[in-house]
Amino acid sequence: MEPITGVTRGGTPWTPAFVMALNEARCIGCGRCYKVCTRNCFELVERDAGDEDEDDLDEAGMVMRLADPMDCIGCGACARVCPKNCHEHAPAC
């Protein structure tokens, strides 16, 4: 099966890369990806108690999680604003 492709308004070929995973261990819960996502693919949730290291007690609290990755349009805005590079994207095949 061929990947989904498109063309920009300027005529440049474009292949969307859809969010496939989010590394919650690396996430700092800043909410930047949530704010730029127009499709509500993310949700802010409490970090699981098992995810906390004794050295990282200051990072306890909230973390981003994929809420609806199947609604992703492949724009990649979430990855561009993430300061910790938590998102994994791939083209749909």
N, CA, C and O atoms as a MOPAC input file, in Angstrom:
PM7 MOZYME 1SCF
protein

 N      0.84400 1    -1.17100 1     0.00000 1
 C      0.00000 1     0.00000 1     0.00000 1
 C      0.89100 1     1.23700 1     0.00000 1
 O      1.87900 1     1.29600 1     0.73200 1
 N      0.54800 1     2.19900 1    -0.80100 1
 C      1.30900 1     3.43900 1    -0.92600 1
 C      1.00600 1     4.37600 1     0.24800 1
 O     -0.12200 1     4.40500 1     0.74000 1
 N      2.01100 1     5.14300 1     0.70000 1
 C      1.73500 1     6.12200 1     1.76400 1
 C      0.81300 1     7.22800 1     1.25200 1
 O      0.77600 1     7.52800 1     0.05800 1
 N      0.07900 1     7.82000 1     2.17800 1
 C     -0.78000 1     8.95300 1     1.84100 1
 C      0.12600 1    10.11500 1     1.47000 1
 O      1.06200 1    10.43100 1     2.20400 1
 N     -0.14000 1    10.74900 1     0.34300 1
 C      0.63500 1    11.92000 1    -0.07000 1
 C     -0.31900 1    13.02200 1    -0.48200 1
 O     -1.49900 1    12.78500 1    -0.73800 1
 N      0.20400 1    14.20900 1    -0.53900 1
 C     -0.58100 1    15.35400 1    -0.95100 1
 C      0.31300 1    16.37900 1    -1.60900 1
 O      1.49100 1    16.12900 1    -1.86200 1
 N     -0.25700 1    17.53000 1    -1.88200 1
 C      0.47800 1    18.62200 1    -2.50200 1
 C      0.13200 1    19.89300 1    -1.73000 1
 O     -1.03400 1    20.14500 1    -1.42400 1
 N      1.14700 1    20.68600 1    -1.41900 1
 C      0.90400 1    21.95700 1    -0.73500 1
 C      0.28200 1    22.94800 1    -1.71300 1
 O      0.22500 1    22.69100 1    -2.91600 1
 N     -0.17200 1    24.04900 1    -1.20600 1
 C     -0.76200 1    25.08700 1    -2.04800 1
 C      0.22100 1    25.57000 1    -3.10500 1
 O     -0.17200 1    25.96100 1    -4.20400 1
 N      1.50800 1    25.53800 1    -2.75800 1
 C      2.54700 1    25.95500 1    -3.69400 1
 C      2.96100 1    24.87300 1    -4.67800 1
 O      3.79500 1    25.11700 1    -5.55000 1
 N      2.38400 1    23.67300 1    -4.55100 1
 C      2.68100 1    22.61100 1    -5.48700 1
 C      3.75600 1    21.64200 1    -5.04100 1
 O      4.10800 1    20.73200 1    -5.79200 1
 N      4.29000 1    21.81300 1    -3.83500 1
 C      5.31400 1    20.91700 1    -3.31800 1
 C      4.67900 1    19.63300 1    -2.81000 1
 O      3.70500 1    19.68800 1    -2.06000 1
 N      5.21100 1    18.46800 1    -3.20400 1
 C      4.67800 1    17.20700 1    -2.67200 1
 C      4.87000 1    17.13800 1    -1.15000 1
 O      5.87700 1    17.61000 1    -0.62200 1
 N      3.90000 1    16.54700 1    -0.46100 1
 C      3.94300 1    16.46800 1     0.99400 1
 C      3.39900 1    15.12100 1     1.44800 1
 O      2.34200 1    14.68200 1     0.99600 1
 N      4.13200 1    14.46800 1     2.34800 1
 C      3.68700 1    13.21700 1     2.95000 1
 C      3.46300 1    13.45900 1     4.43300 1
 O      4.42700 1    13.70900 1     5.15600 1
 N      2.22600 1    13.39500 1     4.91400 1
 C      1.97100 1    13.62000 1     6.33500 1
 C      2.57900 1    12.51200 1     7.18900 1
 O      2.58700 1    11.34400 1     6.80000 1
 N      3.08100 1    12.89300 1     8.34400 1
 C      3.63000 1    11.93200 1     9.30900 1
 C      2.74100 1    11.97800 1    10.54600 1
 O      2.68400 1    12.98900 1    11.24600 1
 N      2.05600 1    10.88300 1    10.80300 1
 C      1.07000 1    10.81600 1    11.87600 1
 C      1.71600 1    10.42300 1    13.20200 1
 O      2.67500 1     9.65100 1    13.22100 1
 N      1.19500 1    10.95200 1    14.31000 1
 C      1.73000 1    10.61600 1    15.62700 1
 C      1.41500 1     9.14700 1    15.91800 1
 O      0.26900 1     8.71000 1    15.81900 1
 N      2.45000 1     8.40500 1    16.27400 1
 C      2.31000 1     6.98200 1    16.55000 1
 C      2.49700 1     6.66800 1    18.02800 1
 O      1.88600 1     5.73900 1    18.55500 1
 N      3.34300 1     7.44600 1    18.69100 1
 C      3.63700 1     7.18500 1    20.10700 1
 C      4.10900 1     8.47100 1    20.76900 1
 O      4.54500 1     9.41300 1    20.10800 1
 N      4.01000 1     8.48000 1    22.08400 1
 C      4.48800 1     9.59900 1    22.88900 1
 C      5.25600 1     9.00400 1    24.06900 1
 O      4.72600 1     8.17000 1    24.80300 1
 N      6.49400 1     9.43000 1    24.24700 1
 C      7.33700 1     8.92500 1    25.32700 1
 C      6.96400 1     9.65400 1    26.62100 1
 O      7.43300 1    10.76300 1    26.87400 1
 N      6.12300 1     9.02400 1    27.42900 1
 C      5.65800 1     9.64700 1    28.67000 1
 C      6.77000 1     9.79900 1    29.69700 1
 O      6.71700 1    10.70600 1    30.52800 1
 N      7.77000 1     8.93500 1    29.65800 1
 C      8.87900 1     9.03300 1    30.60900 1
 C      9.69200 1    10.29700 1    30.36800 1
 O     10.23700 1    10.87500 1    31.30900 1
 N      9.77600 1    10.72700 1    29.12000 1
 C     10.53800 1    11.93200 1    28.76900 1
 C      9.69600 1    13.20000 1    28.89600 1
 O     10.24000 1    14.29300 1    29.05100 1
 N      8.36600 1    13.05700 1    28.83100 1
 C      7.44100 1    14.19400 1    28.84000 1
 C      7.50400 1    14.96400 1    30.15900 1
 O      7.55200 1    14.36400 1    31.23300 1
 N      7.50400 1    16.29300 1    30.06900 1
 C      7.51400 1    17.14300 1    31.26200 1
 C      6.13600 1    17.75200 1    31.53200 1
 O      5.97900 1    18.53000 1    32.47300 1
 N      5.14400 1    17.40700 1    30.71900 1
 C      3.78400 1    17.89100 1    30.93900 1
 C      3.59600 1    19.37300 1    30.70800 1
 O      2.75700 1    20.00000 1    31.35600 1
 N      4.36900 1    19.94800 1    29.78900 1
 C      4.29800 1    21.39600 1    29.54700 1
 C      3.02100 1    21.80400 1    28.81800 1
 O      2.59100 1    22.95300 1    28.92600 1
 N      2.40600 1    20.87600 1    28.07500 1
 C      1.15500 1    21.15200 1    27.39100 1
 C      1.28800 1    21.82900 1    26.04300 1
 O      0.27500 1    22.19000 1    25.44400 1
 N      2.49600 1    22.01500 1    25.54600 1
 C      2.66400 1    22.69200 1    24.25500 1
 C      2.02500 1    21.90200 1    23.11900 1
 O      1.37500 1    22.48600 1    22.25200 1
 N      2.20200 1    20.58500 1    23.11300 1
 C      1.61000 1    19.76800 1    22.04300 1
 C      0.09000 1    19.82600 1    22.11900 1
 O     -0.58000 1    19.87300 1    21.08800 1
 N     -0.45100 1    19.82300 1    23.31700 1
 C     -1.89200 1    19.90900 1    23.51100 1
 C     -2.43900 1    21.21500 1    22.93900 1
 O     -3.49400 1    21.23300 1    22.30500 1
 N     -1.71700 1    22.29700 1    23.16800 1
 C     -2.17500 1    23.61600 1    22.72900 1
 C     -2.15000 1    23.77500 1    21.21500 1
 O     -3.00700 1    24.46600 1    20.66400 1
 N     -1.18800 1    23.15500 1    20.52200 1
 C     -1.10600 1    23.33200 1    19.07200 1
 C     -1.92600 1    22.30800 1    18.29500 1
 O     -2.16900 1    22.49800 1    17.10300 1
 N     -2.35300 1    21.23800 1    18.93600 1
 C     -3.10400 1    20.18500 1    18.23500 1
 C     -4.55000 1    20.63600 1    18.02900 1
 O     -5.28400 1    20.87400 1    18.98800 1
 N     -4.93700 1    20.74800 1    16.77200 1
 C     -6.30300 1    21.17200 1    16.45600 1
 C     -7.28200 1    20.00800 1    16.45600 1
 O     -8.48400 1    20.21400 1    16.29100 1
 N     -6.78400 1    18.78000 1    16.63800 1
 C     -7.62200 1    17.59200 1    16.56100 1
 C     -7.83200 1    16.90700 1    17.90900 1
 O     -8.45000 1    15.84400 1    17.95700 1
 N     -7.34200 1    17.47600 1    18.99300 1
 C     -7.51100 1    16.91000 1    20.33900 1
 C     -6.96000 1    15.48700 1    20.45200 1
 O     -7.61000 1    14.59800 1    21.00200 1
 N     -5.76400 1    15.29100 1    19.92900 1
 C     -5.12300 1    13.97400 1    19.97800 1
 C     -4.47300 1    13.68300 1    21.32800 1
 O     -4.10700 1    12.54000 1    21.59800 1
 N     -4.32400 1    14.69900 1    22.18100 1
 C     -3.61100 1    14.55600 1    23.44900 1
 C     -4.51200 1    14.87400 1    24.63200 1
 O     -5.52400 1    15.56300 1    24.50400 1
 N     -4.11300 1    14.34600 1    25.79400 1
 C     -4.78100 1    14.69000 1    27.04400 1
 C     -3.71900 1    14.78600 1    28.13800 1
 O     -2.71900 1    14.06900 1    28.10400 1
 N     -3.93900 1    15.66100 1    29.09300 1
 C     -3.03500 1    15.83100 1    30.22600 1
 C     -3.56800 1    14.98400 1    31.37900 1
 O     -4.69900 1    15.17200 1    31.82600 1
 N     -2.74700 1    14.05500 1    31.85500 1
 C     -3.16100 1    13.13200 1    32.91100 1
 C     -2.11400 1    13.10800 1    34.01700 1
 O     -0.99300 1    13.58400 1    33.83800 1
 N     -2.49400 1    12.55200 1    35.15600 1
 C     -1.54900 1    12.40200 1    36.26500 1
 C     -0.49900 1    11.36600 1    35.88500 1
 O     -0.82500 1    10.32200 1    35.32100 1
 N      0.75500 1    11.65700 1    36.19400 1
 C      1.83500 1    10.70600 1    35.94000 1
 C      1.63800 1     9.50400 1    36.84600 1
 O      1.35800 1     9.66200 1    38.03400 1
 N      1.78200 1     8.29700 1    36.29600 1
 C      1.65300 1     7.07100 1    37.08400 1
 C      2.72600 1     7.03900 1    38.16400 1
 O      3.86200 1     7.44500 1    37.92000 1
 N      2.37700 1     6.56200 1    39.35300 1
 C      3.32300 1     6.50000 1    40.46900 1
 C      4.53200 1     5.63600 1    40.12500 1
 O      5.63300 1     5.90700 1    40.60500 1
 N      4.35400 1     4.60900 1    39.31200 1
 C      5.45000 1     3.73400 1    38.92800 1
 C      6.43600 1     4.38700 1    37.97600 1
 O      7.53700 1     3.87000 1    37.78900 1
 N      6.06800 1     5.52100 1    37.36100 1
 C      6.93400 1     6.20500 1    36.41500 1
 C      7.94800 1     7.11700 1    37.09400 1
 O      8.88200 1     7.58700 1    36.44500 1
 N      7.78300 1     7.37200 1    38.37200 1
 C      8.63900 1     8.33400 1    39.07200 1
 C      9.89800 1     7.65700 1    39.60000 1
 O      9.82700 1     6.57900 1    40.19000 1
 N     11.03300 1     8.28200 1    39.39100 1
 C     12.28700 1     7.84900 1    39.99900 1
 C     12.50200 1     8.68300 1    41.24900 1
 O     11.99600 1     9.80100 1    41.35000 1
 N     13.25100 1     8.14300 1    42.20300 1
 C     13.50700 1     8.90100 1    43.42100 1
 C     14.27800 1    10.17100 1    43.12800 1
 O     14.13600 1    11.15700 1    43.85300 1
 N     15.10100 1    10.17100 1    42.07000 1
 C     15.88500 1    11.35200 1    41.71700 1
 C     15.04300 1    12.40800 1    41.01100 1
 O     15.45400 1    13.56500 1    40.93100 1
 N     13.86000 1    12.02700 1    40.49200 1
 C     13.03800 1    12.93000 1    39.70000 1
 C     11.75600 1    13.33300 1    40.41500 1
 O     10.72300 1    13.47800 1    39.76200 1
 N     11.78300 1    13.51400 1    41.70500 1
 C     10.57800 1    13.86500 1    42.45600 1
 C     10.01100 1    15.20500 1    42.02400 1
 O      8.80700 1    15.43000 1    42.14300 1
 N     10.86100 1    16.10800 1    41.52000 1
 C     10.38100 1    17.40200 1    41.07900 1
 C      9.56700 1    17.28500 1    39.78100 1
 O      8.83200 1    18.21200 1    39.44000 1
 N      9.68100 1    16.17500 1    39.05800 1
 C      8.94700 1    15.98400 1    37.82000 1
 C      7.63100 1    15.24600 1    38.03700 1
 O      6.91000 1    14.98800 1    37.07300 1
 N      7.30200 1    14.90000 1    39.28300 1
 C      6.04200 1    14.21800 1    39.56800 1
 C      4.90300 1    15.17200 1    39.24600 1
 O      5.05300 1    16.38700 1    39.38000 1
 N      3.78300 1    14.64000 1    38.82800 1
 C      2.63900 1    15.49000 1    38.52400 1
 C      1.95400 1    15.06000 1    37.25400 1
 O      1.49300 1    13.92300 1    37.14800 1
 N      1.88100 1    15.96000 1    36.28100 1
 C      1.11900 1    15.71700 1    35.06300 1
 C      2.02800 1    15.31000 1    33.90400 1
 O      3.21400 1    15.63700 1    33.86700 1
 N      1.42900 1    14.58800 1    32.96600 1
 C      2.14100 1    14.13100 1    31.77900 1
 C      1.14000 1    14.07200 1    30.62400 1
 O     -0.05000 1    13.84600 1    30.84300 1
 N      1.61400 1    14.27300 1    29.41400 1
 C      0.76200 1    14.19100 1    28.24100 1
 C      0.60800 1    12.73100 1    27.82500 1
 O      1.53700 1    11.93700 1    27.97600 1
 N     -0.55300 1    12.38400 1    27.30600 1
 C     -0.82200 1    11.02800 1    26.83500 1
 C     -1.63200 1    11.13900 1    25.53900 1
 O     -2.38200 1    12.09800 1    25.35500 1
 N     -1.48100 1    10.17500 1    24.65700 1
 C     -2.27700 1    10.15100 1    23.43500 1
 C     -3.72200 1     9.81500 1    23.79400 1
 O     -3.99200 1     8.77700 1    24.39700 1
 N     -4.63700 1    10.68400 1    23.42800 1
 C     -6.05000 1    10.46700 1    23.69900 1
 C     -6.74200 1     9.86300 1    22.47600 1
 O     -7.53400 1     8.92900 1    22.60500 1
 N     -6.44200 1    10.39800 1    21.29300 1
 C     -7.08200 1     9.92600 1    20.07000 1
 C     -6.10600 1    10.04100 1    18.89600 1
 O     -6.27200 1    10.91500 1    18.04600 1
 N     -5.09600 1     9.17600 1    18.83700 1
 C     -4.09900 1     9.27900 1    17.76800 1
 C     -4.68400 1     9.01000 1    16.38100 1
 O     -4.09700 1     9.42100 1    15.38000 1
 N     -5.81600 1     8.33500 1    16.30400 1
 C     -6.43200 1     8.05600 1    15.00100 1
 C     -7.06300 1     9.30000 1    14.38400 1
 O     -7.45000 1     9.27300 1    13.21600 1
 N     -7.17300 1    10.38600 1    15.13800 1
 C     -7.71700 1    11.64200 1    14.62300 1
 C     -6.60700 1    12.58000 1    14.13800 1
 O     -6.89600 1    13.68400 1    13.67700 1
 N     -5.35300 1    12.16000 1    14.23600 1
 C     -4.20000 1    12.96300 1    13.82100 1
 C     -4.24900 1    13.20900 1    12.31000 1
 O     -4.55300 1    12.29500 1    11.54300 1
 N     -3.95100 1    14.43700 1    11.88200 1
 C     -3.92600 1    14.76700 1    10.45400 1
 C     -2.50600 1    14.77400 1     9.89400 1
 O     -2.31700 1    15.01000 1     8.70000 1
 N     -1.51200 1    14.52100 1    10.73300 1
 C     -0.13800 1    14.40300 1    10.25200 1
 C      0.59000 1    15.70600 1    10.02400 1
 O      1.54000 1    15.74300 1     9.24200 1
 N      0.17900 1    16.77600 1    10.68000 1
 C      0.81700 1    18.07900 1    10.45600 1
 C      2.18400 1    18.18700 1    11.13000 1
 O      3.03900 1    18.93900 1    10.66300 1
 N      2.40400 1    17.44900 1    12.22000 1
 C      3.68800 1    17.46200 1    12.91700 1
 C      3.91300 1    18.65000 1    13.83300 1
 O      5.02200 1    18.83900 1    14.33200 1
 N      2.88500 1    19.45600 1    14.06600 1
 C      3.03700 1    20.63000 1    14.92400 1
 C      3.45400 1    20.24200 1    16.33400 1
 O      4.24800 1    20.94500 1    16.95900 1
 N      2.92900 1    19.13100 1    16.84500 1
 C      3.24400 1    18.70200 1    18.20900 1
 C      4.74300 1    18.41700 1    18.36200 1
 O      5.33800 1    18.77800 1    19.37800 1
 N      5.34300 1    17.78500 1    17.38200 1
 C      6.76600 1    17.46300 1    17.45800 1
 C      7.62600 1    18.71900 1    17.35900 1
 O      8.68800 1    18.79700 1    17.97700 1
 N      7.17200 1    19.69600 1    16.58700 1
 C      7.96100 1    20.92600 1    16.42600 1
 C      7.98600 1    21.77100 1    17.69100 1
 O      8.95800 1    22.49000 1    17.92100 1
 N      6.94200 1    21.70600 1    18.52100 1
 C      6.90900 1    22.53300 1    19.72500 1
 C      7.40600 1    21.80400 1    20.97300 1
 O      7.60700 1    22.43500 1    22.01000 1
 N      7.60700 1    20.49600 1    20.89200 1
 C      8.01000 1    19.71400 1    22.06700 1
 C      9.47500 1    19.95000 1    22.42300 1
 O     10.35500 1    19.67800 1    21.60600 1
 N      9.75500 1    20.45600 1    23.63900 1
 C     11.14400 1    20.71000 1    24.02700 1
 C     11.92200 1    19.44200 1    24.37200 1
 O     13.14700 1    19.49200 1    24.48100 1
 N     11.24500 1    18.31300 1    24.54600 1
 C     11.89800 1    17.06200 1    24.95000 1
 C     11.87000 1    15.97700 1    23.87300 1
 O     12.29900 1    14.85100 1    24.12200 1
 N     11.36800 1    16.30600 1    22.67400 1
 C     11.33900 1    15.36800 1    21.56100 1
 C     10.63100 1    14.06500 1    21.94600 1
 O     11.18400 1    12.98000 1    21.76800 1
 N      9.41700 1    14.17400 1    22.46900 1
 C      8.66800 1    13.03300 1    22.99400 1
 C      7.84400 1    12.28400 1    21.95300 1
 O      7.42800 1    11.15300 1    22.20400 1
 N      7.60000 1    12.88000 1    20.80000 1
 C      6.66200 1    12.31100 1    19.83600 1
 C      7.35900 1    11.46900 1    18.77200 1
 O      8.45600 1    11.79600 1    18.31700 1
 N      6.70200 1    10.38700 1    18.39000 1
 C      7.19400 1     9.53000 1    17.30400 1
 C      6.15300 1     9.58200 1    16.18800 1
 O      4.97100 1     9.32100 1    16.41200 1
 N      6.60800 1     9.92100 1    14.99000 1
 C      5.70900 1    10.04300 1    13.83500 1
 C      6.13500 1     9.09800 1    12.71900 1
 O      7.30400 1     8.72500 1    12.61200 1
 N      5.16100 1     8.71600 1    11.88600 1
 C      5.43300 1     7.88400 1    10.72200 1
 C      4.34000 1     8.13300 1     9.68500 1
 O      3.20600 1     8.45900 1    10.03800 1
 N      4.68600 1     7.97800 1     8.40200 1
 C      3.63800 1     8.10000 1     7.38100 1
 C      2.69300 1     6.90200 1     7.45400 1
 O      3.09100 1     5.80800 1     7.85500 1
 N      1.44700 1     7.12100 1     7.06500 1
 C      0.46900 1     6.02700 1     7.03100 1
 C      0.69700 1     5.21500 1     5.76800 1
 O      0.88500 1     5.76700 1     4.68400 1
 N      0.67900 1     3.93000 1     5.91700 1
 C      0.83200 1     3.05100 1     4.74300 1
 C     -0.35600 1     2.13800 1     4.62500 1
 O     -0.42000 1     1.32300 1     3.70500 1

